[in-house]
Amino acid sequence: MKFINVEFLQDVRKKAQAIQKQNTVSHVLSCGGYEYLENKLMDEKRKKKLEEAAQSGSTDTVIDPPSPIRRHVK
């Protein structure tokens, strides 16, 4: 009869959880590709800039963040 090493399985589980914690990008690419991801990130940056302007009470026009550099792979 084979016994399962519970401590080994717990170590494997903890290691997998630590790796998963470092995953900062949700599984977006399957839903819309890089274009969708870039648009989402730009919307987040724009929203952050608008919130910063509102908090500072600035009446200046908020400038959109620069578009990301696109790499054309052939």
DOMAR-901056 format. One record per residue (C-alpha): x, y, z; chain; residue number from 1; residue in three letters. Coordinates in steps of 0.1 Angstrom, whole numbers, plus 5000, padded with zeros to 4 digits. Layout:
<palums>
- x:y:z:kette:nr:rest
- X:Y:Z:A:NUM:ALA
...
</palums>
This chain:
<palums>
- x:y:z:kette:nr:rest
- 5000:5000:5000:A:1:MET
- 5013:5034:4990:A:2:LYS
- 5010:5063:5015:A:3:PHE
- 5007:5099:5003:A:4:ILE
- 5032:5123:5019:A:5:ASN
- 5008:5150:5032:A:6:VAL
- 5036:5175:5040:A:7:GLU
- 5049:5172:5005:A:8:PHE
- 5015:5180:4991:A:9:LEU
- 5011:5210:5014:A:10:GLN
- 5045:5223:5003:A:11:ASP
- 5035:5219:4966:A:12:VAL
- 5002:5237:4973:A:13:ARG
- 5019:5266:4991:A:14:LYS
- 5043:5270:4963:A:15:LYS
- 5015:5271:4937:A:16:ALA
- 4996:5297:4958:A:17:GLN
- 5027:5319:4960:A:18:ALA
- 5032:5317:4923:A:19:ILE
- 4995:5325:4917:A:20:GLN
- 4997:5356:4940:A:21:LYS
- 5023:5371:4916:A:22:GLN
- 4999:5369:4887:A:23:ASN
- 4988:5405:4883:A:24:THR
- 4971:5401:4849:A:25:VAL
- 4938:5384:4849:A:26:SER
- 4931:5360:4820:A:27:HIS
- 4921:5388:4796:A:28:VAL
- 4940:5379:4765:A:29:LEU
- 4917:5350:4756:A:30:SER
- 4888:5373:4756:A:31:CYS
- 4901:5401:4734:A:32:GLY
- 4938:5398:4728:A:33:GLY
- 4964:5425:4734:A:34:TYR
- 4943:5453:4719:A:35:GLU
- 4917:5447:4746:A:36:TYR
- 4943:5446:4773:A:37:LEU
- 4960:5478:4761:A:38:GLU
- 4926:5496:4760:A:39:ASN
- 4918:5484:4794:A:40:LYS
- 4951:5496:4808:A:41:LEU
- 4947:5530:4791:A:42:MET
- 4912:5534:4806:A:43:ASP
- 4926:5526:4840:A:44:GLU
- 4954:5552:4836:A:45:LYS
- 4929:5578:4823:A:46:ARG
- 4906:5571:4853:A:47:LYS
- 4935:5575:4877:A:48:LYS
- 4945:5608:4862:A:49:LYS
- 4910:5621:4864:A:50:LEU
- 4907:5611:4901:A:51:GLU
- 4941:5628:4908:A:52:GLU
- 4929:5660:4891:A:53:ALA
- 4897:5659:4911:A:54:ALA
- 4915:5654:4944:A:55:GLN
- 4939:5682:4937:A:56:SER
- 4911:5705:4926:A:57:GLY
- 4930:5713:4894:A:58:SER
- 4910:5731:4868:A:59:THR
- 4936:5724:4841:A:60:ASP
- 4927:5701:4813:A:61:THR
- 4937:5665:4820:A:62:VAL
- 4960:5652:4794:A:63:ILE
- 4955:5616:4783:A:64:ASP
- 4985:5593:4791:A:65:PRO
- 5006:5584:4761:A:66:PRO
- 4996:5554:4741:A:67:SER
- 5017:5523:4747:A:68:PRO
- 5045:5514:4723:A:69:ILE
- 5034:5488:4699:A:70:ARG
- 5058:5463:4686:A:71:ARG
- 5051:5450:4652:A:72:HIS
- 5062:5414:4648:A:73:VAL
- 5065:5401:4613:A:74:LYS
</palums>
